[in-house]
Amino acid sequence: MLSKLVDIRKLLHTKGELFLRIKVRASRPKNTLREIREVSVDGYDEIMWFVDVAEKAEHGRANRVLEEYVSELFELDSSLVKVILGKRDPLK
C-alpha cells in the first residue's frame, strides 16, 4: 500500500490537483488508511481509498478530520484538501 501512496503523491505533485474517491468509516479508534484498491462503481473502474476516522459523523466533524488526515498523508497544508462530494455520505 505504501508504494501506491508514493505513486499517488508523485501524481499529485505532477498534476497539481487530484480527486480521490474515499469510503469513510467514522467513529473508529484511530485515523487509518485501511486500503487502496480498484473497485467498480456504476460500471466504471476507479481507485477507492478506504479510510477510518476517529471522529463522529456529526456536524461535518468527520469530514474535517478526513481532510486533515489526507493532508498529512500527502504532506500538504490542510487548507488545500477539501471534501467536495458526499458531505453527508460515507462515499466521498
WOHU-V621390 format. One record per residue. N is the residue number from 1. RES is the residue in one small letter. SS is DSSP state (H for helix, E for strand, L for the rest). PHI is phi in whole degrees, -180 to 180 (999 if undefined). NEAR is the number of other ideal C-beta (glycine too) atoms within 8 Angstrom. Layout:
<<N:RES:SS:PHI:NEAR> <N:RES:SS:PHI:NEAR>>
//
This chain:
<<1:m:L:999:7> <2:l:H:-62:5> <3:s:H:-66:6> <4:k:H:-64:8> <5:l:H:-63:11> <6:v:H:-63:8> <7:d:H:-62:8> <8:i:H:-69:10> <9:r:H:-60:10> <10:k:H:-61:8> <11:l:H:-61:9> <12:l:H:-60:11> <13:h:H:-70:7> <14:t:H:-75:6> <15:k:H:-83:7> <16:g:L:90:5> <17:e:L:-154:5> <18:l:L:-155:7> <19:f:L:-108:5> <20:l:L:-110:8> <21:r:E:-101:11> <22:i:E:-127:12> <23:k:E:-105:11> <24:v:E:-110:13> <25:r:E:-115:10> <26:a:L:-91:10> <27:s:L:59:8> <28:r:L:-100:10> <29:p:L:-60:4> <30:k:L:-155:6> <31:n:L:-75:9> <32:t:E:-148:7> <33:l:E:-88:11> <34:r:E:-78:6> <35:e:E:-165:7> <36:i:E:-128:11> <37:r:E:-153:7> <38:e:E:-84:6> <39:v:E:-134:8> <40:s:E:-101:6> <41:v:E:-125:8> <42:d:L:52:3> <43:g:L:83:4> <44:y:E:-114:6> <45:d:E:-83:5> <46:e:E:-135:9> <47:i:E:-86:9> <48:m:E:-114:12> <49:w:E:-98:11> <50:f:E:-115:12> <51:v:E:-127:15> <52:d:E:-103:12> <53:v:L:-125:13> <54:a:L:-90:9> <55:e:L:-121:10> <56:k:L:-71:7> <57:a:L:-85:9> <58:e:L:-131:6> <59:h:L:56:3> <60:g:L:78:7> <61:r:H:-65:10> <62:a:H:-64:14> <63:n:H:-64:10> <64:r:H:-64:9> <65:v:H:-65:12> <66:l:H:-60:14> <67:e:H:-59:12> <68:e:H:-65:10> <69:y:H:-66:12> <70:v:H:-64:12> <71:s:H:-64:13> <72:e:H:-67:7> <73:l:H:-60:8> <74:f:L:-97:9> <75:e:L:56:6> <76:l:L:-120:7> <77:d:L:-67:5> <78:s:H:-63:8> <79:s:H:-71:4> <80:l:H:-90:7> <81:v:L:-112:10> <82:k:L:-135:5> <83:v:L:-80:9> <84:i:L:-98:5> <85:l:L:-119:5> <86:g:L:77:8> <87:k:L:-59:7> <88:r:L:-120:3> <89:d:L:-136:6> <90:p:L:-69:9> <91:l:E:-94:8> <92:k:L:-108:14>>
//
